[in-house]
Amino acid sequence: MLSHLFRDLRLTFLGQVSRRLRGGWTESWIEDVVQECLVDALRGLRGCSASSEAELRAWTGTIARRRVANLMRREEPRVGSAVPLTALRGHAETTAADPSPNRLALLAALANAVSKLSPVQSRLLWMRLQADATWQEVGEDLGIGAAAAKRRYQRLTVSLRRRCGAQEPR
């Protein structure tokens, strides 16, 4: 019985963590993070009050998000430019066969805008888009409250839209 639970939890965590860590240097950490999630789940199983499958998924999702956030904090020095969107410029240049020239211009404009972000802005954007961190986790990482993290993110996305819109060809 416990072996079936362990196997099912592992598959659940593998799906949740893989979704957050696919691509780039983080992909090689997927199995390690899954193992850490399993240890956390087994330690916390006694206190788990999930009474439905949806609640259990939410519980495991919380564990996975926390473990991914811990990985990011622990390995932050390896994350040079925290947002992988900076690679968009190269993508825009290599997809010349794309039938939409406006899309290529938008990718180039977005890459240009992202390259001008401060390290804190870059970290904020990365944690929300790549690490799928909650507002609470983002706030803790940046040393601010969850509401302040959400407001900063909203202002940042408005700013990026404005920068990309201003550089978009007509």
C-alpha positions, 0 to 999 in steps of 0.5 A: 500500500505504501509503495503504491502511494509512494509511486503515485506521489512520485509521478505527481511530483514529477509532472508538477516539477517538470512543468516548472523546471523544463529547459535550461540548466534547471532541467538537470535538477528535476529528479533531485527536486522530486526526491526532496518533494517526496521526503517533504510529503512523507514527513508531512503525510500525517498532518495532511488534511486533504479529503479529496483528490483536488485537495491532495493535488493542491497539497502536493502542488504547494510542496512542489512550488516550495521546493522549486523556489528553494532550488532557485534561492539555493542555486541563484548564482547559476542563474546569470540573467534570471529571465530566459526571455533574453534568448528571444533575440536569437530566436527572432533572428533564427526564425526568418521563415516565420510567416509573421514578421510582426511576431519577429519584431515583437520578439526582438522588442521583448528581448530588448526590453527584458535586457534592460530590466534591473536584477530585481525586476528580472528575478521577479519576472523569472519567479512568476513565469518560469518558477511558477512561484506564488505571490507569497514565495515571490515576496519572501524571496524579494523581502517584501509582502505578497501584495507588494510583489503582485503590484510590482509584477503588474507594474512591470508587465505594463511597462514591458507592454508599453516598451514592446508596443512603442517598438512594434512596427506599424 
